[in-house]
Amino acid sequence: MIEKFESHPEQYEKHHEGAMQFSQIKLQGYQVWGEEVKIILEAFLKHLKEYKNTCLNGSWQLPEKYTFEEVRMKRYLPDGVDEFGDHVDVLNYETARRFLAFFIYLDNNEDGQTLFRIKGHNWSSSCTQGNLLMFPPLWPWVHAGGKPTKVSKYIVGSYLHYV
């Protein structure tokens, strides 16, 4: 996926607003990504089912109906600039349908961890290829995508939406 991302710069959306610096592709916007989107969504659903069964005593704590936001692949360059500073992913009416975030790390990276700052405690998720990170995207889960320092960092992600 990384090679494919790098070979399609015409698909990039560049975000350069304060502490939000990265390039992304909204994968469902391009037919060339169809197979990857299918595999990614299957992985998200597999882990959602496991989460429901092991952590939530079945499905009663989640809505019966939901859908995914479009899948995005993001790249953070090791340029001292690219990062996603402290934030939450639900800020307004448009994003209020989000109730669970999903990220998969596509490469190994010593730096660029996802950092959480919860009730005065810091916790990080290392950038290990294939690792999946799921969490509620709401205000108690302030998080940041740290700066990679040696090699670019790549992730794919989406959110579950209420319908």
matplotlib code that plots the C-alpha trace (Angstrom):
import matplotlib.pyplot as plt

x = [0.0, 2.9, 4.3, 0.9, 0.4, 3.7, 2.9, -0.3, 0.6, -2.3, -4.6, -3.1, -4.9, -2.4, -3.3, -1.1, -3.0, -1.1, -0.2, -2.1, 0.5, 0.2, -0.8, -3.8, -5.8, -9.5, -9.3, -13.0, -12.6, -10.5, -11.4, -7.7, -8.0, -11.1, -9.4, -7.4, -10.6, -12.4, -9.5, -9.2, -12.9, -12.9, -10.0, -11.9, -15.1, -13.1, -11.6, -14.9, -16.5, -13.6, -13.9, -17.7, -17.3, -14.3, -14.8, -18.5, -20.3, -21.8, -23.3, -25.9, -23.5, -23.1, -25.7, -27.4, -26.8, -23.7, -21.5, -17.9, -16.6, -14.5, -11.1, -8.2, -4.5, -2.2, 1.5, 3.6, 7.1, 10.2, 10.7, 10.3, 6.9, 4.5, 2.5, -1.1, -1.0, -3.2, -6.8, -10.1, -11.9, -15.4, -15.7, -18.9, -22.1, -20.4, -18.1, -20.6, -21.7, -18.3, -18.2, -15.2, -11.8, -9.7, -6.1, -3.8, 0.0, 1.4, 5.1, 7.5, 8.6, 10.7, 9.0, 5.6, 3.7, 0.0, 0.1, -2.9, -3.1, -5.9, -6.5, -2.9, -1.5, 0.4, 0.1, 1.5, 0.9, 4.0, 4.1, 4.4, 3.3, -0.1, -1.0, -4.6, -5.6, -9.3, -10.6, -13.5, -12.8, -14.4, -13.1, -11.8, -9.3, -7.1, -4.5, -1.7, 0.2, 3.8, 6.5, 8.4, 12.1, 13.9, 11.4, 7.8, 4.9, 1.9, -1.5, -5.0, -8.0, -11.7, -14.5, -17.7, -20.7, -24.1, -26.8]
y = [0.0, 2.4, 2.0, 2.5, 5.7, 7.1, 6.4, 8.4, 12.0, 13.3, 11.8, 13.5, 16.0, 18.0, 19.3, 22.1, 23.8, 24.5, 21.2, 19.2, 18.5, 15.4, 14.1, 11.7, 9.9, 9.2, 5.7, 5.2, 8.2, 6.1, 2.7, 1.7, 1.3, -1.0, -4.2, -2.6, -0.9, -4.2, -5.9, -3.0, -2.9, -6.7, -6.3, -3.5, -5.6, -8.7, -6.7, -5.0, -8.4, -9.5, -6.3, -6.7, -10.3, -9.9, -6.4, -5.6, -8.8, -9.0, -6.3, -4.6, -1.8, -0.7, 0.4, -2.3, -0.2, 1.6, 2.4, 3.4, 6.8, 6.6, 5.0, 7.4, 6.6, 9.2, 9.8, 11.8, 12.8, 12.8, 16.5, 18.0, 19.4, 16.6, 15.6, 15.7, 17.6, 17.1, 16.7, 14.8, 13.5, 14.7, 18.5, 19.5, 18.5, 17.0, 14.7, 13.9, 10.7, 9.1, 6.7, 4.5, 5.2, 2.6, 3.0, 0.4, 1.1, 0.2, 0.3, 0.0, 3.3, 4.1, 7.5, 9.0, 7.1, 7.8, 9.5, 9.7, 12.2, 10.9, 12.4, 13.4, 10.1, 9.6, 6.4, 5.7, 3.1, 2.3, 2.3, -1.4, -2.7, -4.4, -3.2, -1.9, 0.8, 1.3, 3.9, 6.3, 9.5, 11.8, 14.4, 12.2, 10.6, 13.5, 12.1, 13.1, 11.6, 12.3, 13.4, 10.6, 11.4, 8.9, 7.4, 8.4, 7.0, 5.5, 4.7, 3.8, 4.7, 5.2, 5.7, 3.9, 6.2, 6.1, 5.9]
z = [0.0, 0.8, -2.7, -4.2, -2.1, -3.2, -6.9, -6.8, -5.7, -7.8, -5.2, -2.2, 0.0, 2.0, 5.4, 6.7, 9.5, 12.7, 14.4, 11.7, 9.0, 6.8, 3.3, 2.9, 0.3, 0.7, -0.6, -1.6, -3.9, -6.3, -7.9, -7.8, -4.0, -4.1, -3.0, -0.2, 1.2, 1.2, 3.2, 5.6, 6.4, 6.9, 9.4, 11.2, 11.4, 12.6, 15.5, 16.3, 16.7, 19.0, 21.0, 21.4, 22.6, 24.9, 26.3, 26.0, 26.8, 23.3, 21.2, 23.5, 24.3, 20.7, 18.2, 16.1, 13.0, 12.1, 9.1, 8.4, 7.4, 4.3, 4.8, 4.7, 4.3, 5.8, 5.5, 7.9, 6.6, 8.8, 8.1, 11.6, 10.6, 9.9, 12.9, 14.3, 17.5, 20.6, 19.4, 19.6, 16.5, 17.5, 17.5, 15.8, 14.3, 11.2, 13.2, 16.0, 14.4, 15.1, 18.0, 17.5, 15.8, 13.9, 12.9, 11.4, 11.3, 7.9, 8.7, 11.6, 12.9, 16.0, 16.4, 15.5, 18.1, 18.8, 22.2, 24.6, 27.5, 29.8, 33.3, 33.7, 32.4, 29.2, 27.2, 23.7, 21.0, 19.1, 15.3, 14.6, 11.2, 11.3, 14.8, 15.1, 17.5, 18.4, 20.8, 21.3, 19.4, 22.0, 24.4, 27.2, 24.7, 23.7, 21.5, 19.1, 16.2, 17.0, 14.5, 12.8, 12.8, 10.5, 8.0, 7.0, 9.0, 7.2, 8.7, 7.4, 9.5, 9.7, 12.2, 13.0, 12.6, 14.1, 11.4]

ax = plt.figure().add_subplot(projection="3d")
ax.plot(x, y, z, "-o")
ax.set_aspect("equal")
plt.show()
